[in-house]
Amino acid sequence: MIKSIRFPIAVVLAMGLLTLGGFLLSTTKATWYFVEWAKIRTPNPSFGRNTLFWEQRNFEQAGSPDAKTKVVIVGSSQPNQGFSLNWLEMACQDIRFEKNCLAGFGPMQYPFLNNRISERRPQIVVCHLSEFDFFREDAVPIERLRWAATLSGTKTVFQTLTAYQAWKNRGALGDLAFSSVIPYWRHRDHFRRTLFGYWWNKSESPKVDSDQPTPLAVSSTLDEAIFFLKKNIGRKELVEANFASFHCFAQQLKQQHVKLIVVEGQVHPNARRVYDTEHLQQETRMRLKAMATELEFVFFETNQMPTFTPADFADAYHLNDDGRRKLSDFLAEHLKMENN
C-alpha cells in the first residue's frame, strides 16, 4: 500500500507566500518601491547602488522627447565619462540621447541587458570598447552579472564557454540560473543589507548624501591604475568568451534592425604601455573590425578618431573635459552625417 505524502500546512503556506512575493517583486510597481526602499540603505557610491538606478530606468537623458532618432550610449564608466550629453544635444538638436552606463560593465553583461536596452527603443546604440574590456576575466564575474540575470543571458554565457570553462564556472552558472527565476536571490545583497545590516546594525549604516545617481568609478591616481592594469590586464582565460558575448549582443541588435556604432576605447597613453607588449590593442582592433564586417555595424578605430594626449585624461581610464569634448564632437559629426 502506497502511503500518501503530506506536507505541513505551514510549509505549503510559506512556499505559496514566497512564490507570490517573487511574482509581485517582478512587477514594475513593486520593483520601483523595492528600489526606493533599498536605495537609501545602500552605500553611496557603490556598484550595488548604481544598479538600483538601472532597475528604475533612471538614466541620464538629453534632447527632445519627440525626436525621431534616439541614440543610446551603452557601457561602463568610460563611455559614461567620455561622452557629454550636453555637447551632443547642442550639436544634434534633432536627436534624443540617453546613457545606459554602469561602472564595471563588461562584455558578458551585454547579453543580459539586451531586453532592457531594446525596451528603450533606440534607433542607434553606441558602445566604447578596448582591450581593457576584453582581456581581464579568468572567471565568470558573477557579482557583476547576478543583479540582471536572465535565463537567456545565462544560456548565452554558457554557450560562450568551453566545456572545461563551464565546469570550472559551474557554481557561477548555477547562481545565475537560480537568480534568473528567483528575484529574492537576484537581489539578495539588497535584502541582506535592508533587513539585517540596516535594521539590526550587523554592519555600519551607509551614509547617503543625495538621492541623485552617483558618478561612476574614477581611479584615484595614475600610478594606482597602472598597478591595477599590470595585475589584471592580459591574455586571460575568458578572452574568447568576452568577444563571443559581445558578438551575440551585436547580432541581436542587427536582428532588431538597430544600428550599432562602436568606437575604439581610449586609455591613458602611459597606462597602455604597461601591457601593449602583448599587442592586445591591435588584436582587439582587428577582431572588432572583423566582427563589424560580418554583422554590418560601424567601427571607428583609433586612427579614424581625434588624437588623445595625456592632457585629455582625468586618470588612466577616463577622459577629462577636454577629451570628452573631442570624443563628443567626433560622434556628433558622424550622427549628423547619418541623419542627413
LUMKE-424747 format. One record per residue (C-alpha): z, y, x; residue in three letters. Coordinates in steps of 0.1 Angstrom, whole numbers. Layout:
BEGIN
+-------+-------+-------+---------+
:     z :     y :     x : residuo :
+-------+-------+-------+---------+
:     Z :     Y :     X :     ALA :
...
+-------+-------+-------+---------+
This chain:
BEGIN
+-------+-------+-------+---------+
:     z :     y :     x : residuo :
+-------+-------+-------+---------+
:     0 :     0 :     0 :     MET :
:   -10 :    34 :    14 :     ILE :
:    17 :    60 :    12 :     LYS :
:     7 :    95 :     3 :     SER :
:    13 :   122 :    29 :     ILE :
:    35 :   150 :    16 :     ARG :
:    37 :   185 :    32 :     PHE :
:    68 :   206 :    27 :     PRO :
:    61 :   234 :     3 :     ILE :
:    73 :   259 :    29 :     ALA :
:    46 :   247 :    54 :     VAL :
:    19 :   250 :    27 :     VAL :
:    30 :   285 :    17 :     LEU :
:    32 :   296 :    54 :     ALA :
:    -3 :   283 :    61 :     MET :
:   -16 :   300 :    29 :     GLY :
:     0 :   333 :    38 :     LEU :
:   -14 :   331 :    74 :     LEU :
:   -48 :   323 :    61 :     THR :
:   -46 :   352 :    35 :     LEU :
:   -33 :   376 :    62 :     GLY :
:   -61 :   366 :    86 :     GLY :
:   -87 :   372 :    59 :     PHE :
:   -72 :   406 :    50 :     LEU :
:   -70 :   416 :    87 :     LEU :
:  -107 :   410 :    89 :     SER :
:  -115 :   436 :    62 :     THR :
:  -124 :   472 :    72 :     THR :
:   -95 :   489 :    55 :     LYS :
:   -68 :   465 :    68 :     ALA :
:   -82 :   468 :   103 :     THR :
:   -80 :   506 :   100 :     TRP :
:   -43 :   505 :    90 :     TYR :
:   -36 :   479 :   117 :     PHE :
:   -52 :   501 :   144 :     VAL :
:   -32 :   532 :   132 :     GLU :
:    -1 :   511 :   134 :     TRP :
:    -9 :   498 :   169 :     ALA :
:   -23 :   529 :   184 :     LYS :
:     9 :   548 :   187 :     ILE :
:    27 :   518 :   202 :     ARG :
:     1 :   511 :   229 :     THR :
:     3 :   527 :   264 :     PRO :
:   -19 :   557 :   269 :     ASN :
:   -41 :   554 :   288 :     PRO :
:   -48 :   517 :   288 :     SER :
:   -77 :   492 :   281 :     PHE :
:   -59 :   480 :   250 :     GLY :
:   -56 :   515 :   235 :     ARG :
:   -93 :   522 :   242 :     ASN :
:  -103 :   490 :   223 :     THR :
:   -85 :   503 :   193 :     LEU :
:  -109 :   533 :   190 :     PHE :
:  -137 :   507 :   191 :     TRP :
:  -121 :   490 :   161 :     GLU :
:  -122 :   522 :   142 :     GLN :
:  -157 :   531 :   154 :     ARG :
:  -142 :   563 :   167 :     ASN :
:  -170 :   572 :   190 :     PHE :
:  -179 :   605 :   207 :     GLU :
:  -210 :   619 :   189 :     GLN :
:  -233 :   650 :   191 :     ALA :
:  -263 :   662 :   173 :     GLY :
:  -273 :   665 :   137 :     SER :
:  -263 :   635 :   114 :     PRO :
:  -297 :   640 :    97 :     ASP :
:  -317 :   635 :   129 :     ALA :
:  -344 :   608 :   126 :     LYS :
:  -337 :   594 :   160 :     THR :
:  -303 :   580 :   171 :     LYS :
:  -296 :   572 :   207 :     VAL :
:  -265 :   551 :   215 :     VAL :
:  -252 :   550 :   251 :     ILE :
:  -235 :   517 :   258 :     VAL :
:  -215 :   506 :   288 :     GLY :
:  -185 :   512 :   309 :     SER :
:  -168 :   543 :   322 :     SER :
:  -197 :   550 :   345 :     GLN :
:  -222 :   560 :   317 :     PRO :
:  -193 :   575 :   297 :     ASN :
:  -188 :   600 :   325 :     GLN :
:  -224 :   600 :   337 :     GLY :
:  -239 :   614 :   305 :     PHE :
:  -228 :   646 :   288 :     SER :
:  -235 :   646 :   251 :     LEU :
:  -232 :   684 :   250 :     ASN :
:  -261 :   688 :   275 :     TRP :
:  -281 :   661 :   258 :     LEU :
:  -277 :   678 :   225 :     GLU :
:  -288 :   712 :   238 :     MET :
:  -318 :   696 :   254 :     ALA :
:  -328 :   673 :   225 :     CYS :
:  -318 :   691 :   193 :     GLN :
:  -337 :   666 :   171 :     ASP :
:  -318 :   636 :   183 :     ILE :
:  -284 :   622 :   173 :     ARG :
:  -263 :   609 :   203 :     PHE :
:  -234 :   585 :   204 :     GLU :
:  -213 :   569 :   232 :     LYS :
:  -201 :   533 :   227 :     ASN :
:  -183 :   530 :   261 :     CYS :
:  -153 :   512 :   273 :     LEU :
:  -137 :   510 :   308 :     ALA :
:  -143 :   476 :   324 :     GLY :
:  -174 :   469 :   302 :     PHE :
:  -192 :   441 :   320 :     GLY :
:  -224 :   422 :   313 :     PRO :
:  -206 :   394 :   294 :     MET :
:  -193 :   420 :   270 :     GLN :
:  -228 :   429 :   257 :     TYR :
:  -234 :   398 :   236 :     PRO :
:  -200 :   401 :   219 :     PHE :
:  -207 :   436 :   208 :     LEU :
:  -243 :   433 :   197 :     ASN :
:  -235 :   433 :   160 :     ASN :
:  -211 :   463 :   164 :     ARG :
:  -238 :   482 :   182 :     ILE :
:  -265 :   472 :   157 :     SER :
:  -244 :   485 :   128 :     GLU :
:  -246 :   520 :   144 :     ARG :
:  -283 :   517 :   135 :     ARG :
:  -297 :   531 :   168 :     PRO :
:  -334 :   535 :   175 :     GLN :
:  -327 :   537 :   212 :     ILE :
:  -299 :   521 :   233 :     VAL :
:  -293 :   534 :   268 :     VAL :
:  -275 :   514 :   295 :     CYS :
:  -264 :   522 :   330 :     HIS :
:  -263 :   492 :   353 :     LEU :
:  -259 :   485 :   390 :     SER :
:  -249 :   457 :   414 :     GLU :
:  -213 :   470 :   407 :     PHE :
:  -217 :   454 :   372 :     ASP :
:  -232 :   420 :   381 :     PHE :
:  -216 :   410 :   414 :     PHE :
:  -179 :   409 :   406 :     ARG :
:  -169 :   379 :   385 :     GLU :
:  -156 :   345 :   397 :     ASP :
:  -142 :   336 :   363 :     ALA :
:  -149 :   345 :   326 :     VAL :
:  -130 :   378 :   321 :     PRO :
:  -110 :   366 :   291 :     ILE :
:   -87 :   396 :   289 :     GLU :
:  -117 :   419 :   286 :     ARG :
:  -135 :   398 :   261 :     LEU :
:  -109 :   384 :   237 :     ARG :
:  -105 :   416 :   216 :     TRP :
:  -141 :   414 :   205 :     ALA :
:  -145 :   377 :   204 :     ALA :
:  -171 :   362 :   181 :     THR :
:  -184 :   326 :   177 :     LEU :
:  -220 :   337 :   186 :     SER :
:  -208 :   357 :   216 :     GLY :
:  -187 :   327 :   228 :     THR :
:  -217 :   304 :   224 :     LYS :
:  -239 :   328 :   244 :     THR :
:  -213 :   330 :   272 :     VAL :
:  -210 :   292 :   272 :     PHE :
:  -248 :   288 :   274 :     GLN :
:  -250 :   311 :   305 :     THR :
:  -226 :   289 :   325 :     LEU :
:  -234 :   257 :   344 :     THR :
:  -216 :   225 :   333 :     ALA :
:  -192 :   229 :   362 :     TYR :
:  -185 :   265 :   355 :     GLN :
:  -180 :   258 :   318 :     ALA :
:  -155 :   231 :   328 :     TRP :
:  -137 :   254 :   351 :     LYS :
:  -135 :   281 :   324 :     ASN :
:  -128 :   257 :   295 :     ARG :
:   -94 :   274 :   288 :     GLY :
:  -111 :   308 :   286 :     ALA :
:  -139 :   295 :   263 :     LEU :
:  -113 :   278 :   241 :     GLY :
:   -93 :   310 :   239 :     ASP :
:  -125 :   330 :   229 :     LEU :
:  -135 :   304 :   203 :     ALA :
:  -100 :   305 :   188 :     PHE :
:   -99 :   343 :   189 :     SER :
:  -133 :   343 :   171 :     SER :
:  -118 :   328 :   139 :     VAL :
:   -81 :   338 :   141 :     ILE :
:   -76 :   376 :   140 :     PRO :
:   -39 :   372 :   149 :     TYR :
:   -48 :   356 :   182 :     TRP :
:   -76 :   381 :   189 :     ARG :
:   -51 :   410 :   185 :     HIS :
:   -22 :   391 :   199 :     ARG :
:   -13 :   417 :   226 :     ASP :
:   -11 :   444 :   199 :     HIS :
:    11 :   422 :   177 :     PHE :
:    33 :   413 :   206 :     ARG :
:    36 :   450 :   215 :     ARG :
:    42 :   463 :   180 :     THR :
:    66 :   436 :   167 :     LEU :
:    86 :   429 :   199 :     PHE :
:    80 :   455 :   226 :     GLY :
:    84 :   484 :   202 :     TYR :
:   110 :   473 :   177 :     TRP :
:   132 :   451 :   198 :     TRP :
:   128 :   470 :   230 :     ASN :
:   117 :   440 :   250 :     LYS :
:    96 :   464 :   271 :     SER :
:    96 :   501 :   276 :     GLU :
:    81 :   520 :   247 :     SER :
:    48 :   537 :   256 :     PRO :
:    46 :   574 :   260 :     LYS :
:    18 :   588 :   239 :     VAL :
:     8 :   624 :   244 :     ASP :
:   -21 :   626 :   220 :     SER :
:   -39 :   608 :   192 :     ASP :
:   -72 :   616 :   208 :     GLN :
:   -92 :   589 :   227 :     PRO :
:   -81 :   588 :   263 :     THR :
:  -106 :   593 :   292 :     PRO :
:  -119 :   561 :   307 :     LEU :
:  -108 :   550 :   341 :     ALA :
:  -112 :   572 :   372 :     VAL :
:  -103 :   560 :   407 :     SER :
:   -76 :   578 :   425 :     SER :
:   -93 :   582 :   458 :     THR :
:  -125 :   572 :   476 :     LEU :
:  -105 :   551 :   501 :     ASP :
:   -88 :   531 :   473 :     GLU :
:  -121 :   525 :   456 :     ALA :
:  -137 :   513 :   489 :     ILE :
:  -108 :   489 :   493 :     PHE :
:  -114 :   475 :   458 :     PHE :
:  -152 :   472 :   465 :     LEU :
:  -146 :   453 :   497 :     LYS :
:  -123 :   428 :   479 :     LYS :
:  -142 :   424 :   446 :     ASN :
:  -179 :   431 :   450 :     ILE :
:  -200 :   403 :   465 :     GLY :
:  -220 :   371 :   457 :     ARG :
:  -195 :   359 :   431 :     LYS :
:  -197 :   326 :   412 :     GLU :
:  -208 :   341 :   378 :     LEU :
:  -236 :   363 :   390 :     VAL :
:  -262 :   343 :   372 :     GLU :
:  -241 :   342 :   340 :     ALA :
:  -238 :   380 :   341 :     ASN :
:  -276 :   385 :   344 :     PHE :
:  -282 :   359 :   317 :     ALA :
:  -257 :   376 :   294 :     SER :
:  -274 :   410 :   297 :     PHE :
:  -308 :   392 :   292 :     HIS :
:  -295 :   378 :   259 :     CYS :
:  -284 :   413 :   248 :     PHE :
:  -318 :   429 :   257 :     ALA :
:  -336 :   401 :   239 :     GLN :
:  -316 :   407 :   207 :     GLN :
:  -324 :   444 :   208 :     LEU :
:  -361 :   435 :   211 :     LYS :
:  -359 :   412 :   181 :     GLN :
:  -342 :   441 :   162 :     GLN :
:  -370 :   465 :   173 :     HIS :
:  -345 :   487 :   191 :     VAL :
:  -359 :   504 :   222 :     LYS :
:  -338 :   498 :   253 :     LEU :
:  -336 :   521 :   283 :     ILE :
:  -318 :   510 :   314 :     VAL :
:  -311 :   534 :   343 :     VAL :
:  -301 :   521 :   377 :     GLU :
:  -264 :   529 :   381 :     GLY :
:  -252 :   551 :   409 :     GLN :
:  -221 :   547 :   431 :     VAL :
:  -209 :   570 :   459 :     HIS :
:  -232 :   565 :   490 :     PRO :
:  -202 :   560 :   513 :     ASN :
:  -189 :   533 :   489 :     ALA :
:  -222 :   515 :   487 :     ARG :
:  -223 :   509 :   524 :     ARG :
:  -193 :   486 :   521 :     VAL :
:  -214 :   458 :   505 :     TYR :
:  -250 :   468 :   509 :     ASP :
:  -254 :   445 :   539 :     THR :
:  -259 :   416 :   513 :     GLU :
:  -287 :   436 :   497 :     HIS :
:  -270 :   434 :   463 :     LEU :
:  -285 :   467 :   452 :     GLN :
:  -321 :   456 :   460 :     GLN :
:  -316 :   422 :   443 :     GLU :
:  -301 :   439 :   412 :     THR :
:  -331 :   463 :   410 :     ARG :
:  -357 :   436 :   414 :     MET :
:  -341 :   414 :   387 :     ARG :
:  -338 :   442 :   362 :     LEU :
:  -374 :   452 :   369 :     LYS :
:  -385 :   416 :   362 :     ALA :
:  -363 :   415 :   330 :     MET :
:  -378 :   448 :   319 :     ALA :
:  -413 :   435 :   323 :     THR :
:  -405 :   403 :   304 :     GLU :
:  -386 :   419 :   275 :     LEU :
:  -406 :   452 :   274 :     GLU :
:  -378 :   477 :   280 :     PHE :
:  -377 :   508 :   302 :     VAL :
:  -360 :   505 :   336 :     PHE :
:  -356 :   535 :   358 :     PHE :
:  -348 :   527 :   394 :     GLU :
:  -332 :   550 :   420 :     THR :
:  -365 :   563 :   434 :     ASN :
:  -376 :   575 :   399 :     GLN :
:  -344 :   594 :   393 :     MET :
:  -327 :   625 :   407 :     PRO :
:  -312 :   622 :   442 :     THR :
:  -274 :   619 :   440 :     PHE :
:  -254 :   630 :   471 :     THR :
:  -217 :   627 :   478 :     PRO :
:  -212 :   661 :   463 :     ALA :
:  -223 :   647 :   429 :     ASP :
:  -194 :   623 :   427 :     PHE :
:  -159 :   626 :   413 :     ALA :
:  -149 :   594 :   430 :     ASP :
:  -166 :   562 :   441 :     ALA :
:  -179 :   552 :   407 :     TYR :
:  -182 :   583 :   386 :     HIS :
:  -203 :   614 :   387 :     LEU :
:  -187 :   649 :   385 :     ASN :
:  -201 :   678 :   365 :     ASP :
:  -230 :   684 :   389 :     ASP :
:  -240 :   648 :   389 :     GLY :
:  -235 :   645 :   352 :     ARG :
:  -259 :   674 :   346 :     ARG :
:  -286 :   658 :   368 :     LYS :
:  -284 :   625 :   350 :     LEU :
:  -282 :   640 :   315 :     SER :
:  -312 :   663 :   322 :     ASP :
:  -332 :   633 :   335 :     PHE :
:  -325 :   613 :   304 :     LEU :
:  -332 :   643 :   281 :     ALA :
:  -366 :   648 :   297 :     GLU :
:  -376 :   612 :   291 :     HIS :
:  -363 :   613 :   255 :     LEU :
:  -383 :   645 :   247 :     LYS :
:  -415 :   628 :   260 :     MET :
:  -407 :   598 :   239 :     GLU :
:  -403 :   619 :   208 :     ASN :
:  -435 :   639 :   213 :     ASN :
+-------+-------+-------+---------+
